[in-house]
C-alpha cells in the first residue's frame, strides 16, 4: 500500500509539537474532563502521559519514522514510552493491524522499512513481542509462510463466517445476496460490469431503485457496504465516458470465500453440481490446490522454526 | 468507575471478536454496538451474563492502553446519535487513513478538511474541493478521478456527502479532533456547551458563539423561550429534538426507513 511522504505539514507539525507540548497536554486533559460522557475510559495512567498530538496527524506525516532520536521532540518520544524498543513494538502492532485489515501478507522488508528501521538488529525480539500483543488483543496470529523471502501471513484464531461482518438493520443475513454477486463476477471471468450484475439481480426480483423486503437497499449494499467491508471492488471501467462501472472480488472475499464455495452456491440455486460447470470447475480446483500448497508451506516452516513461545502476559 | 478502569482487564475471545468486528466496520452506532456485543457473547460464551457495555469497553481499553489505541464514544453532530470507533491516541506514522490511500489522495483529504474547517456551515462544496486538484502533492490527479476519491472517502466513512457538499463524518471528528485543533487553531470552531470541536452547528447572531445541535437540544430542553447562554439574546433558530433511542426504535418499527428519518431531522433545522 502506498504510504505518505514527508510534507510541509509535517514540518509545521514538528515545530508546533516542540512549542506547544505542554499546552496540548493541558488542553487534552481539560477536554477529557469537560465531557466525561463522551470519553468512556480514562486516557492513560499517571506514569505514561500521552502525547495527544492528534491521531490523524499521522495520516499526513511521512511513514518513515517519528522520533528516531528526534531532537525537536524529545518529550514526545518519552511520553510514548520510556523504552525505545517498546515504542517500536507498539508501532509494529499498529502497522500489522492495518495490513491485517486488507489481509495482505507482509514481509520482513516491509516491517523494517516502515517501522523498525535503525533497530533492525532487534527485529526478532520486536516481532516476537508485537506478535504476542497482536494475539492477545485481537486473536490474530502472524506466521512466517516463506522463510526465504521472509514473508508472513495472518491467521485469524477466531473463526468468522461471512454473516458476521454484515450488520443489517433487521439482522437479516446478507450472505445469500453477496454470494449471488460473487458468483456472477466469477462466472464473468472475475470481472463483471455493473449492467451484467443488475441483469442477474433483476432476474431474481432485486432492483437498484427499489427497497427489497429482505436485502434492504441493494444498490447501497453493492456499491457502498460490501465495498467498505472489502468484499467487493467497485471501479470505473478504464476510459469509459460516460463512466461505466465494474465489480470484482475484494480482498476479504478472496480470503474468506473460495471459488469452489461460489460454485457450490451456484450449483445449489441452479440445481446442478459443481463438476458440471466447466471451465469454472477447473478454475476452482486450481485455486483449491494453490491454497493447499500454501497451507503445507506454512506448516513446514513452523516445524523448521520455533518462533512461538507462550504469551508473556 | 475509576478503579475498574485502572485494573488491567482480561481479554477473552468475546472481547477479541468484538474488537475485530468493530475494526472492520470502522464506526458503529450504539444500537449496533450493543447487538455486536451480544453476538460475541452468543458465539463464545452463551451462558455468561452480558457485561454492562461501559464496563465491557473499559475492560478492552485497559488492555489496548499499552498500544495507545482505544474504543472511543462520540456523538454525531447532526442528530446526537451515540457512536463508537477505534481511535489512535498518540501520533504515530501509521494510521488507518495512511495505509488505505495514496499520497495525492491524502492530500486531497487534507484540502477538503481545510475547506470544511474554514467554512461557515461546516460543508465544502464539491466544486471548491475539485478546483484544488492542481495543487495536490504526488501523482497528478484529474478532476474526474478526484470525484471518485471523494466517494471513496464517503464509503470509508471519513466524509459525508449532502447534495454535492462534503463535511466530516463523525468518525473523522472522533479520530482527528486533536489534530484539527492544533493544525487550524485560527479557523477551528468550538461548541460553547461541550467545548469540543464543532464542524456543524448553529451560531448566535448577536455574539457569534456556536453550539452543536444535540448540545443545544439538551441545553434548551426545558426552556420555552431559549436565550443565548453567552449574551442572553433571544435564540432565533429552531431547537431540534433530543435524540431518544426508544423513540427511534418505535419509529423504525412503524415502518420509517432510516433515510426518511434523517430528512425529518434536517427539516427541523
Interface residues (C-beta under 8 A of the other chain):
Chain A: X1 X2 X3 X4 X5 X7 X9 X12 X13 X16 X20 X24 X27 X28 X30 X31 X34 X35 X37 X38 X39 X40 X41 X42 X43 X44 X45 X50 X51 X52 X53 X54 X55 X56 X57 X58 X59 X60 X61 X62 X63 X64 X65 X66 X76 X79 X80 X90 X91 X93 X94 X95 X97 X98 X99 X101 X102 X114 X115 X133 X136 X137 X138 X139 X140 X156 X158 X160 X164 X165 X167 X169 X171 X211 X224 X227 X228 X229 X236 X243
Chain B: X2 X5 X6 X11 X13 X16 X17 X19 X20 X21 X23 X24 X25 X26 X28 X32 X35 X36 X39 X54 X57 X58 X61 X62 X63 X64 X65 X66 X67 X68 X69 X70 X71 X72 X73 X74 X75 X87 X88 X89 X90 X91 X92 X93 X94 X95 X96 X97 X98 X99 X100 X101 X102 X103 X106 X107 X109 X110 X137 X138 X144 X148 X154 X155 X156 X157 X172 X175 X176 X177 X178 X179 X180 X181 X182 X183 X194 X195 X196 X252 X257 X258
